[in-house]
Amino acid sequence: MSGHSKFANIKHKKERNDAAKGKIFTKIGKELAVAVKEGGSADPANNSRLRDVIAKAKANNMPNDTIDRSIKKAAGDANSANYEHITYEGYGPNGTAIIVETLTDNKNRTASNVKSAFTKGSGNVGTPGCVSFMFDKKGQIIIDKEEYEGDADDLMMQALDAGAEDFSEEEDSYEVLTDPEDFSAVRLALEEAGIAMAQAEVTMIPQTWVELTDEKDIQNIRRTLDLLEDDDDVQNVYHNWNE
C-alpha cells in the first residue's frame, strides 16, 4: 500500500477482526445467503459467486461447518430477508475518499447509520460517483510468503497464465491483480494448484493515497472507519488514507 506492505495492512485488519470474529462471520454469512439467492444455486460448482464467497470465508478462517450451515439455511429458507446492495460514497478528513458497501433489509436505518459515522468523524456523505472514480475495481489475491514455499517466478507464471493482469512481490507477500470478470477463474486456478490465499476478493484499489499528519484528522478518520466496521449492515469499506 503505497510503498509499504499490503499484507501488513491485511494482517492488521485480521488482528482487529479476531476480536470480533462473530461479527465477521455474520457478515460473510449474509454474503453467502445473497450468493445462493442471486446465483440460483446452493451448489458452488454451479454458482461462481458462491465459490468466491466461500473462498473469502476460508481466507477469514470461517469453519467449514459454519459455511455449510449458512448455505443450507439460505437454500432452505424461502422467507429469508431480502437484502439490497447499497453503496455510499463520501469524504473523510482532508479530502480522504471513502466507499461503503452495504447489504441491508432496512434502507432508512442503514442510511442513517452511515451518515452518522461520517458526521462523527467530521466527514460527509456525497453523491453517488463522487469518489469511486478515484478507485479501480480489481480482483485481488494476496499470498503470504510464509504459506508459499515455491518459486516467485513460477507463481507469477501460474497467475498470468490463468488470466491475471499483474503480479507484484512485497516484503512478506505476493499480490495478484485481475480484471473483476477474470477473478473467479484466476482464483480457482490457484486454488486447484494448492496455493493458500490470505485474501481473495474483488475490491476497490485507490489510484492515489492521502497522507494525514494532523492527529485530529487521524482520530476522526479512525472513528468513522471503526463505526462503519462495527455496523452489521456494512459489508466492505474502502478508503485512500495511507495508514
C-alpha positions as CSV (number, residue, x, y, z in Angstrom):
1,M,0.0,0.0,0.0
2,S,1.9,3.0,-1.3
3,G,5.4,2.0,-0.5
4,H,4.7,-0.4,2.3
5,S,3.4,-3.9,2.6
6,K,-0.2,-4.6,1.5
7,F,-0.2,-7.7,3.6
8,A,0.9,-5.9,6.8
9,N,-2.4,-4.0,6.5
10,I,-4.3,-7.2,5.9
11,K,-2.7,-8.8,8.9
12,H,-3.5,-5.7,11.0
13,K,-7.1,-5.9,9.7
14,K,-7.3,-9.6,10.6
15,E,-5.9,-9.0,14.1
16,R,-8.6,-6.4,14.7
17,N,-11.2,-8.7,13.3
18,D,-10.1,-11.6,15.5
19,A,-11.6,-9.7,18.5
20,A,-15.0,-9.6,16.7
21,K,-14.9,-12.9,14.7
22,G,-18.5,-13.5,15.3
23,K,-19.4,-10.2,13.6
24,I,-17.2,-11.0,10.6
25,F,-18.7,-14.5,10.3
26,T,-22.2,-12.9,10.4
27,K,-21.3,-10.6,7.5
28,I,-19.8,-13.4,5.4
29,G,-22.9,-15.5,6.2
30,K,-25.0,-12.7,4.8
31,E,-22.9,-12.7,1.7
32,L,-23.2,-16.5,1.4
33,A,-27.0,-16.2,1.6
34,V,-27.2,-13.5,-1.1
35,A,-24.8,-15.5,-3.3
36,V,-27.1,-18.5,-3.0
37,K,-30.3,-16.5,-3.7
38,E,-28.8,-14.4,-6.6
39,G,-26.8,-17.2,-8.1
40,G,-29.8,-19.5,-8.1
41,S,-27.9,-22.5,-6.7
42,A,-26.6,-23.8,-3.4
43,D,-24.0,-25.8,-5.3
44,P,-20.7,-24.0,-5.6
45,A,-20.0,-26.0,-8.8
46,N,-22.9,-24.2,-10.5
47,N,-22.5,-20.8,-8.8
48,S,-19.3,-18.9,-9.3
49,R,-20.3,-16.1,-7.0
50,L,-20.9,-18.6,-4.2
51,R,-17.5,-20.2,-4.8
52,D,-15.8,-16.8,-4.5
53,V,-17.6,-16.0,-1.2
54,I,-16.6,-19.5,0.2
55,A,-13.0,-18.6,-0.7
56,K,-13.3,-15.3,1.2
57,A,-14.8,-17.2,4.2
58,K,-12.0,-19.7,4.2
59,A,-9.4,-16.8,4.0
60,N,-11.0,-15.4,7.1
61,N,-10.8,-18.8,8.9
62,M,-14.5,-19.4,8.9
63,P,-15.1,-23.1,9.9
64,N,-16.3,-25.4,7.1
65,D,-19.4,-26.5,9.1
66,T,-20.3,-22.8,9.7
67,I,-20.0,-22.2,5.9
68,D,-22.2,-25.3,5.1
69,R,-24.8,-24.3,7.7
70,S,-25.1,-20.8,6.2
71,I,-25.5,-22.2,2.7
72,K,-28.1,-24.8,3.7
73,K,-30.0,-22.2,5.7
74,A,-30.1,-19.9,2.7
75,A,-31.2,-22.6,0.3
76,G,-34.0,-23.9,2.6
77,D,-35.4,-20.6,3.8
78,A,-37.7,-19.1,1.2
79,N,-38.8,-16.4,3.7
80,S,-35.2,-15.2,4.5
81,A,-34.7,-11.5,4.4
82,N,-34.3,-9.8,1.0
83,Y,-31.0,-7.9,1.3
84,E,-30.4,-4.9,-1.0
85,H,-27.0,-3.8,-2.2
86,I,-26.5,-0.1,-1.5
87,T,-23.2,1.8,-1.9
88,Y,-22.4,5.1,-0.2
89,E,-19.5,7.4,-1.1
90,G,-18.2,10.3,0.8
91,Y,-15.3,12.3,2.3
92,G,-13.3,11.9,5.4
93,P,-10.8,14.5,6.9
94,N,-8.6,16.4,4.4
95,G,-10.4,15.1,1.4
96,T,-9.9,11.4,2.0
97,A,-12.2,9.3,-0.1
98,I,-14.4,6.5,1.5
99,I,-16.6,4.0,-0.2
100,V,-19.1,1.9,1.9
101,E,-20.7,-1.2,0.5
102,T,-23.8,-2.4,2.4
103,L,-26.3,-5.3,2.4
104,T,-29.5,-4.2,4.1
105,D,-33.1,-5.1,4.7
106,N,-33.8,-1.5,6.0
107,K,-32.5,1.3,3.8
108,N,-33.5,4.1,6.3
109,R,-31.6,2.5,9.2
110,T,-28.5,1.9,7.0
111,A,-28.5,5.4,5.5
112,S,-28.9,7.0,9.0
113,N,-26.1,4.9,10.5
114,V,-23.7,5.6,7.6
115,K,-24.3,9.3,7.6
116,S,-23.8,9.3,11.4
117,A,-20.4,7.6,11.1
118,F,-19.2,10.2,8.5
119,T,-20.5,13.1,10.6
120,K,-18.9,11.9,13.9
121,G,-15.6,11.8,12.1
122,S,-16.0,15.3,10.7
123,G,-16.7,14.0,7.2
124,N,-19.8,13.9,4.9
125,V,-21.6,11.5,2.6
126,G,-21.5,12.7,-1.0
127,T,-23.4,11.9,-4.1
128,P,-23.0,8.5,-6.0
129,G,-19.9,8.6,-8.1
130,C,-18.3,11.4,-6.1
131,V,-15.2,9.4,-5.1
132,S,-15.4,6.0,-6.9
133,F,-13.6,7.4,-9.9
134,M,-10.5,7.6,-7.7
135,F,-10.5,3.8,-7.3
136,D,-10.0,0.8,-9.7
137,K,-12.2,-2.2,-9.2
138,K,-10.0,-5.3,-9.3
139,G,-9.8,-8.9,-8.2
140,Q,-7.1,-9.0,-5.6
141,I,-5.4,-12.2,-4.3
142,I,-2.8,-12.0,-1.6
143,I,-0.4,-14.9,-0.9
144,D,1.5,-14.9,2.4
145,K,5.2,-15.8,1.7
146,E,5.2,-17.9,4.9
147,E,2.5,-20.1,3.4
148,Y,4.1,-20.4,-0.1
149,E,7.4,-22.3,-0.4
150,G,7.6,-22.3,-4.2
151,D,9.4,-20.0,-6.6
152,A,8.1,-16.5,-7.2
153,D,8.6,-16.7,-10.9
154,D,6.6,-19.9,-11.1
155,L,3.8,-18.4,-9.1
156,M,3.8,-15.3,-11.4
157,M,3.6,-17.5,-14.5
158,Q,0.7,-19.6,-13.0
159,A,-1.2,-16.4,-12.2
160,L,-0.6,-14.8,-15.6
161,D,-1.4,-18.0,-17.5
162,A,-4.7,-18.2,-15.6
163,G,-5.6,-14.7,-16.8
164,A,-4.2,-12.3,-14.1
165,E,-3.3,-8.7,-15.2
166,D,-0.5,-8.1,-12.8
167,F,1.8,-9.7,-10.3
168,S,3.9,-8.0,-7.6
169,E,6.2,-9.1,-4.8
170,E,6.1,-7.3,-1.5
171,E,8.3,-7.8,1.6
172,D,6.1,-10.5,3.1
173,S,3.6,-11.4,0.4
174,Y,2.7,-11.7,-3.3
175,E,-0.1,-9.8,-4.9
176,V,-2.1,-10.9,-7.9
177,L,-4.5,-8.4,-9.6
178,T,-7.2,-9.4,-12.1
179,D,-10.0,-7.8,-14.1
180,P,-13.1,-8.4,-12.0
181,E,-14.5,-10.6,-14.7
182,D,-11.5,-12.9,-14.6
183,F,-11.2,-13.1,-10.8
184,S,-13.1,-16.3,-10.3
185,A,-11.1,-18.2,-13.0
186,V,-7.7,-17.0,-11.6
187,R,-8.6,-17.7,-8.0
188,L,-9.9,-21.2,-8.9
189,A,-6.7,-22.0,-10.9
190,L,-4.5,-21.0,-7.9
191,E,-6.8,-23.0,-5.5
192,E,-6.5,-26.1,-7.7
193,A,-2.8,-25.7,-7.7
194,G,-2.9,-25.9,-3.9
195,I,-1.8,-22.3,-3.3
196,A,-3.1,-20.9,0.0
197,M,-4.5,-17.4,-0.2
198,A,-4.5,-14.9,2.7
199,Q,-7.1,-12.8,0.8
200,A,-9.1,-13.4,-2.3
201,E,-11.8,-10.9,-3.3
202,V,-13.0,-8.3,-5.7
203,T,-12.0,-4.9,-4.1
204,M,-11.6,-1.2,-4.8
205,I,-8.0,-0.1,-5.0
206,P,-7.1,3.6,-4.7
207,Q,-5.3,5.2,-7.6
208,T,-3.5,7.6,-5.2
209,W,-3.1,7.7,-1.4
210,V,-3.7,10.5,1.0
211,E,-1.3,11.2,3.9
212,L,-2.8,12.5,7.1
213,T,-0.4,14.3,9.5
214,D,-2.8,16.1,11.8
215,E,-3.6,14.0,14.9
216,K,-7.2,15.2,15.0
217,D,-7.7,14.2,11.3
218,I,-6.3,10.7,12.1
219,Q,-8.6,10.3,15.1
220,N,-11.6,11.4,13.1
221,I,-11.0,9.0,10.2
222,R,-10.4,6.2,12.6
223,R,-13.6,7.0,14.3
224,T,-15.5,6.9,11.1
225,L,-13.9,3.7,9.9
226,D,-14.5,2.0,13.3
227,L,-18.1,3.0,13.4
228,L,-18.6,1.7,9.8
229,E,-16.8,-1.6,10.5
230,D,-19.0,-2.2,13.6
231,D,-22.2,-1.7,11.6
232,D,-23.9,-5.0,10.8
233,D,-25.3,-3.6,7.5
234,V,-21.8,-2.7,6.3
235,Q,-20.0,-5.4,4.3
236,N,-16.9,-3.5,3.0
237,V,-15.2,-0.2,3.5
238,Y,-12.6,1.1,1.0
239,H,-10.6,4.3,1.5
240,N,-7.5,6.0,0.3
241,W,-6.0,7.0,3.6
242,N,-2.4,5.8,3.8
243,E,-2.4,4.3,7.3
